[in-house]
Amino acid sequence: MDLLVQQLINGLTVGSIYALVAIGYTMVYGIIKLINFAHGEIMMFGAYFAFIFAFMFPFDLPFVLIIIISMVLSGLMGILIERIAYKKLRKAPRISALITAIGMSIFLQNLALLIFGATPKVMQPLITGDPLILFGYNISRLTLTTIGLSIFFMIALTLFVRKTKPGKAMRAVSQDQEAAQLMGININKIISLTFAIGSALGALGGIFYAMTYSQIAPTMGVMPGLKAFIAAVFGGIGNITGAMIGGYIIGFIETFTKGYISSKWVDAIVFGLLILILLVKPSGLLGKNTKEKV
């Protein structure tokens, strides 16, 4: 029973991280129908930003401020990537944008390698203190903060998209860009806002991922990014709620595989799940089948 509860807690932690990163994938795809494979590298840069301001900055900054600064810088980075790499390809064939995204991913990995070096950095937890006892179980403050902040930002994003004017504009652009433009919506601003929010949440996921596994490296975003992409596909690519659900499902599958089967089988099972989803329900759990004119 103790092992089961511990695996459930670990699944919530890992699932929260995947859900945050998956939201970035699904938001960008919902707006411009692009799989941004550079999103994992934005997650990685977010972790490096937090490391710099936490351990290399001359002044001691509070944890909340480190999080905010890292998310803002990553959001600006996402906007810059969209303006440089993707903006001119909006009307190009999707394969062109896909190849560009893969190229941007490789470029950012090598840029991080050039700036930070190949040696992994040790990311010490920015949240310290004695574990808290909940229902008779010891739970670290890092775990509670990861789950709590992730759920908070996911709820805040859902309310933002549904209740605010920019959020409604994002939904309009995702449904029909031309009609939204005729209604006076600035398409460029909405796309930039989408990249900024998705990149900021991806950076938050990267920070918690680095603290959970105590390591940062230029290639750290590759595998988590791919698993977050699977989570987005599982939930229904383009659907924010589906990305959240998919992230938690992938987190639980990964955790229970490590706990009850073997850590060697984790990646095989997760990617096998992607194949199964595409065969059985390509639109995902909450996705909708759409018809396109050829």
C-alpha positions as CSV (number, residue, x, y, z in Angstrom):
1,M,0.0,0.0,0.0
2,D,2.8,2.4,0.9
3,L,4.5,1.7,-2.5
4,L,1.2,2.3,-4.3
5,V,0.6,5.7,-2.6
6,Q,4.2,6.7,-3.3
7,Q,3.8,5.8,-7.0
8,L,0.6,7.8,-7.1
9,I,2.4,10.8,-5.7
10,N,5.3,10.4,-8.2
11,G,2.8,10.0,-11.0
12,L,1.1,13.3,-10.0
13,T,4.4,15.1,-9.9
14,V,5.7,13.8,-13.3
15,G,2.3,14.2,-14.8
16,S,2.1,17.8,-13.8
17,I,5.3,18.5,-15.5
18,Y,4.3,16.7,-18.7
19,A,0.9,18.5,-18.6
20,L,2.6,21.9,-18.5
21,V,4.8,21.1,-21.4
22,A,2.0,19.5,-23.4
23,I,-0.1,22.6,-23.1
24,G,2.5,24.5,-25.1
25,Y,2.4,21.9,-27.9
26,T,-1.4,21.9,-28.1
27,M,-1.8,25.7,-27.9
28,V,0.6,26.3,-30.9
29,Y,-1.0,23.5,-32.9
30,G,-4.5,24.8,-32.2
31,I,-3.6,28.3,-33.5
32,I,-1.3,27.6,-36.5
33,K,-1.4,23.8,-36.9
34,L,2.3,23.5,-36.2
35,I,4.0,20.8,-34.1
36,N,6.7,22.9,-32.5
37,F,9.4,20.4,-31.9
38,A,11.6,23.1,-30.5
39,H,9.3,23.3,-27.4
40,G,11.4,20.8,-25.5
41,E,14.4,23.1,-26.0
42,I,12.5,26.1,-24.6
43,M,11.8,23.9,-21.6
44,M,15.5,23.3,-21.3
45,F,16.4,27.0,-21.6
46,G,13.8,27.7,-18.9
47,A,15.7,25.4,-16.5
48,Y,19.0,27.1,-17.4
49,F,17.5,30.5,-16.8
50,A,16.3,29.4,-13.3
51,F,19.8,27.9,-12.6
52,I,21.5,31.2,-13.5
53,F,19.3,33.4,-11.4
54,A,19.4,30.9,-8.5
55,F,23.0,30.0,-8.3
56,M,25.1,32.4,-10.5
57,F,23.3,35.7,-9.8
58,P,25.2,38.0,-7.4
59,F,22.0,38.6,-5.3
60,D,19.8,36.0,-3.6
61,L,16.4,36.1,-5.3
62,P,13.2,34.5,-3.9
63,F,11.9,31.4,-5.5
64,V,8.8,33.1,-6.9
65,L,10.8,35.8,-8.5
66,I,13.2,33.2,-10.1
67,I,10.1,31.4,-11.5
68,I,8.6,34.6,-12.9
69,I,11.8,35.9,-14.5
70,S,12.5,32.5,-16.1
71,M,9.0,32.2,-17.5
72,V,9.1,35.8,-18.9
73,L,12.5,35.2,-20.6
74,S,11.2,31.9,-22.0
75,G,8.1,33.6,-23.2
76,L,10.1,36.2,-25.0
77,M,12.3,33.5,-26.5
78,G,9.2,31.7,-27.8
79,I,8.0,35.0,-29.5
80,L,11.4,35.5,-31.1
81,I,11.5,31.9,-32.4
82,E,8.1,32.3,-33.9
83,R,9.0,35.6,-35.6
84,I,12.3,34.4,-37.0
85,A,11.5,30.7,-37.9
86,Y,7.8,30.3,-38.3
87,K,6.1,33.5,-39.3
88,K,7.0,33.4,-43.0
89,L,6.0,29.7,-43.2
90,R,2.3,30.2,-42.2
91,K,1.1,29.6,-45.7
92,A,3.8,27.2,-46.7
93,P,3.2,23.4,-46.8
94,R,3.1,21.9,-43.4
95,I,6.1,19.7,-44.1
96,S,8.2,22.9,-44.5
97,A,7.2,24.2,-41.1
98,L,7.8,20.7,-39.5
99,I,11.3,20.5,-40.9
100,T,12.0,24.0,-39.7
101,A,10.8,23.1,-36.2
102,I,13.1,20.1,-36.1
103,G,15.9,22.3,-37.4
104,M,15.2,24.9,-34.7
105,S,15.3,22.2,-32.1
106,I,18.7,21.0,-33.1
107,F,19.9,24.7,-33.4
108,L,18.8,25.4,-29.8
109,Q,20.4,22.3,-28.5
110,N,23.8,23.3,-30.0
111,L,23.3,26.9,-28.9
112,A,22.9,25.7,-25.3
113,L,25.9,23.4,-25.8
114,L,28.0,26.4,-26.9
115,I,26.8,28.7,-24.1
116,F,26.6,26.3,-21.1
117,G,29.0,23.5,-22.1
118,A,28.4,19.8,-22.4
119,T,28.9,19.1,-18.7
120,P,25.5,18.7,-16.9
121,K,24.7,21.2,-14.2
122,V,23.5,20.0,-10.8
123,M,20.2,21.7,-10.1
124,Q,19.6,21.8,-6.4
125,P,16.0,22.1,-5.2
126,L,15.0,25.7,-4.7
127,I,12.4,24.6,-2.2
128,T,13.8,23.3,1.0
129,G,12.3,22.3,4.4
130,D,11.1,19.3,6.3
131,P,8.6,17.1,4.5
132,L,4.9,17.6,5.3
133,I,2.8,14.7,6.6
134,L,-0.5,14.3,4.8
135,F,-2.7,11.3,5.5
136,G,0.2,9.7,7.4
137,Y,2.6,9.9,4.5
138,N,5.7,12.2,4.2
139,I,5.5,14.4,1.1
140,S,8.4,16.7,0.2
141,R,7.7,20.4,-0.2
142,L,9.1,20.3,-3.8
143,T,6.5,17.6,-4.7
144,L,3.6,19.6,-3.2
145,T,4.8,22.8,-4.9
146,T,5.2,21.1,-8.3
147,I,1.7,19.7,-8.2
148,G,0.1,22.8,-6.7
149,L,1.7,25.4,-9.0
150,S,1.1,23.2,-12.0
151,I,-2.6,22.8,-11.2
152,F,-2.9,26.6,-10.4
153,F,-1.4,27.6,-13.8
154,M,-3.5,25.1,-15.7
155,I,-6.7,26.4,-14.1
156,A,-5.6,30.0,-14.6
157,L,-4.9,29.3,-18.3
158,T,-8.3,27.6,-18.7
159,L,-10.1,30.6,-17.2
160,F,-8.0,33.0,-19.3
161,V,-8.9,31.3,-22.6
162,R,-12.6,31.0,-21.7
163,K,-13.3,34.3,-19.9
164,T,-10.9,37.0,-21.2
165,K,-11.0,38.9,-24.4
166,P,-7.6,37.8,-25.6
167,G,-8.5,34.2,-24.7
168,K,-11.7,34.4,-26.8
169,A,-9.6,35.9,-29.6
170,M,-7.3,32.9,-29.4
171,R,-10.2,30.6,-29.7
172,A,-11.5,32.5,-32.7
173,V,-8.2,32.4,-34.5
174,S,-7.9,28.7,-33.8
175,Q,-11.3,28.1,-35.5
176,D,-10.9,30.4,-38.5
177,Q,-8.0,32.8,-39.0
178,E,-9.5,34.7,-42.0
179,A,-12.9,35.2,-40.2
180,A,-11.1,36.3,-37.1
181,Q,-9.1,38.8,-39.0
182,L,-12.2,40.2,-40.7
183,M,-13.6,40.8,-37.2
184,G,-10.7,43.0,-36.3
185,I,-8.5,40.5,-34.4
186,N,-4.8,41.1,-34.9
187,I,-3.6,37.6,-35.9
188,N,0.1,38.4,-35.3
189,K,-0.4,39.5,-31.8
190,I,-2.6,36.5,-30.9
191,I,0.0,34.1,-32.4
192,S,2.8,35.8,-30.4
193,L,0.7,35.7,-27.2
194,T,0.1,31.9,-27.8
195,F,3.8,31.3,-28.2
196,A,4.6,33.4,-25.1
197,I,2.1,31.6,-22.9
198,G,3.1,28.1,-24.2
199,S,6.8,28.8,-23.8
200,A,6.4,30.2,-20.3
201,L,4.5,27.1,-19.1
202,G,7.1,24.9,-20.8
203,A,9.8,26.7,-18.9
204,L,7.9,26.2,-15.7
205,G,7.8,22.5,-16.5
206,G,11.5,22.5,-17.3
207,I,12.3,24.1,-13.9
208,F,10.4,21.5,-11.9
209,Y,11.8,18.7,-14.1
210,A,15.3,19.9,-13.4
211,M,14.7,20.1,-9.7
212,T,13.0,16.7,-9.6
213,Y,15.9,15.0,-11.3
214,S,18.6,17.4,-10.0
215,Q,20.3,17.8,-13.4
216,I,20.3,20.2,-16.4
217,A,21.9,19.4,-19.8
218,P,21.6,20.8,-23.3
219,T,19.7,17.6,-24.4
220,M,17.4,17.4,-21.3
221,G,14.4,18.6,-23.2
222,V,14.4,16.0,-25.9
223,M,12.8,13.0,-24.2
224,P,10.4,15.0,-21.9
225,G,9.4,17.1,-24.9
226,L,8.6,14.0,-26.9
227,K,6.6,12.5,-24.1
228,A,4.7,15.7,-23.6
229,F,3.9,15.6,-27.3
230,I,2.5,12.1,-26.9
231,A,0.4,13.5,-24.0
232,A,-0.9,16.2,-26.2
233,V,-1.8,13.6,-28.9
234,F,-3.3,11.3,-26.4
235,G,-5.6,14.1,-25.0
236,G,-6.4,15.5,-28.4
237,I,-3.9,17.8,-30.0
238,G,-5.3,21.3,-30.0
239,N,-7.4,20.8,-26.8
240,I,-6.0,22.3,-23.6
241,T,-8.0,20.1,-21.3
242,G,-7.0,17.1,-23.3
243,A,-3.3,18.0,-23.0
244,M,-3.7,18.2,-19.2
245,I,-5.4,14.8,-19.0
246,G,-2.9,13.3,-21.4
247,G,0.0,14.6,-19.3
248,Y,-1.2,13.0,-16.1
249,I,-2.0,9.7,-17.9
250,I,1.6,9.6,-19.3
251,G,3.0,10.5,-15.9
252,F,1.1,7.7,-14.2
253,I,2.0,5.2,-16.9
254,E,5.7,6.1,-16.7
255,T,5.7,6.0,-12.9
256,F,3.9,2.7,-12.5
257,T,6.0,1.1,-15.2
258,K,9.2,2.0,-13.3
259,G,7.7,0.9,-10.0
260,Y,6.1,-2.4,-11.0
261,I,7.8,-3.5,-14.3
262,S,11.2,-2.0,-15.1
263,S,12.6,1.4,-15.9
264,K,14.0,-0.2,-19.1
265,W,10.5,-0.5,-20.5
266,V,9.3,3.0,-19.8
267,D,10.1,4.6,-23.2
268,A,9.0,1.5,-25.2
269,I,5.6,1.5,-23.4
270,V,5.0,5.3,-23.8
271,F,5.9,5.3,-27.5
272,G,4.0,2.1,-28.1
273,L,1.0,4.0,-26.6
274,L,1.4,6.7,-29.2
275,I,1.2,4.1,-32.0
276,L,-1.9,2.5,-30.3
277,I,-3.6,5.9,-30.1
278,L,-2.9,6.8,-33.7
279,L,-4.3,3.4,-34.7
280,V,-7.4,3.3,-32.5
281,K,-8.4,7.0,-32.1
282,P,-6.1,9.4,-34.0
283,S,-8.0,12.5,-32.8
284,G,-7.2,11.6,-29.1
285,L,-9.5,11.5,-26.1
286,L,-11.1,14.9,-26.4
287,G,-10.1,15.7,-30.0
288,K,-12.6,16.1,-32.8
289,N,-12.4,14.6,-36.3
290,T,-12.2,17.4,-38.8
291,K,-12.6,17.2,-42.6
292,E,-10.3,19.2,-44.9
293,K,-10.8,20.0,-48.5
294,V,-7.9,18.8,-50.7
